[in-house]
Amino acid sequence: MGRLTTHVLDTVHGCPAAGMAVRLYRLDGDRADLLRSVTLNADGRADEPLLQGEAFVSGRYRLVFAVAAYFRQRGVALPDTPFLDEVPLEFGIPDAGQHYHVPLLASPWAYSTYRGS
């Protein structure tokens, strides 16, 4: 069965990004429909897949990671206008029968992602 998961690592502190807020949207043309909002657990993951079963369909999606809010909560001094505030990642799901894992490695100044396993 297909599913969508995420995992965030804090590259400043070298640990999972526990407590980071993440929102998931399904994209349809210019429209973005909010599907879920989660707060990552102690392992930097959602407690369950973001999407699975009948709700997990092929299409375009956006994950939005609240990077600046997370780092401020961790005590990192950021300017009023941070370099990275929220990080949006847009991606496609061509086959809803597969597992799509979207990890994020983040700092207040840089991020990277890839299709994980």
N, C-alpha and C positions, 0 to 999 in steps of 0.2 A: 504494500500500500504506500502511496506517495505521501510526502509530508514536507513541510518547510520549517527549518529550525535556524537559530542564530546563536552566536557566542561572541562576546566582546572581551578583548584583553586590553588592559590599561598598560601602555608601554612606558609611561612615566614611572609608575610604582612597581611594575613587573608583576601584576596580579590580575585576576578577573575583575571586570568592571561591575562589581556588585552594587545594585541600587540604580543603575542607569535606566532611564526611561526610554522605551522604544515604541514607535507606532508603526503599524502596517496598513498600507492602502492598496486597493485594487484599482488599477488605472484603466480608463475607458475613454480614449480620445483625450479631451481636455479635462475630463472629470476624474477626480480622485476620491474614492469612497473609503472612509476609515473602516477597517475590519476589526482591528484589535489594538489595544494599548496595554503594554506590560511593563513591569519593573523587573530587571534581571536579578536572579538569586545570587547567593554567595559564590557560585561557580561561574558567574557572568553569563548565565543562560536563562531562558524562559523555563518555567516549571514544566511546561508541556509544549508540544509543537505549536507553532504560530498558526499553522493551517494543516489540516489532515482530513481524510474521509471525503465526504461529498462536498465540503466547503473548499477543497483543494482542487482547483481547476486550472487548465492552461490559460495563460494570459500574461499581462504586464502588471508588475507590482512595484511598490516603493516602500522601503524601510527607512524610517527617520530616527536617528540616534541622537539623544539630547546630550551631546558631548560637553559643552561648556557648563551646563548645570551640574553634570556629574563631577567635573574637575573642581568646580567651586565648592561643591559639597565635601570634596576631599581636602579642601584647604589650599588649593592652588590659586595664587593671586593672578587674576585675569583682568585685563582692561574692561571698561564698560562695554566696549564693542570688541568682543573677542575675535581672533582670527578665524576660528571654527566655532560656530554656535551649535547649530543642528546639522548633522551630516545626513543628507538624503542619498540613498542608493536605489537606483532604478534598475530592474532586471526582468528578464522574461522566463517564464516557465513553459517550455514547449511540450513537455510530457509529464502530466500530473501523476503518472504511475511511478515516478522516481522520487528519491529523497534529494531535496535541494537544501544545502546547508550554506548560509551566508554569514561567515565570520567577519568581524571588524577588529583591526588592531588600531588603537587610537591614542593620540596625545592631544594637547590643546593646539598643536601646530601642524599635525600631519595625521593621515590615516591611510590604511590599505585594506583591501578586501580581495576575495577570490571565491570560487565555488569550491567549498569544502566537501568532505565526505561524511 
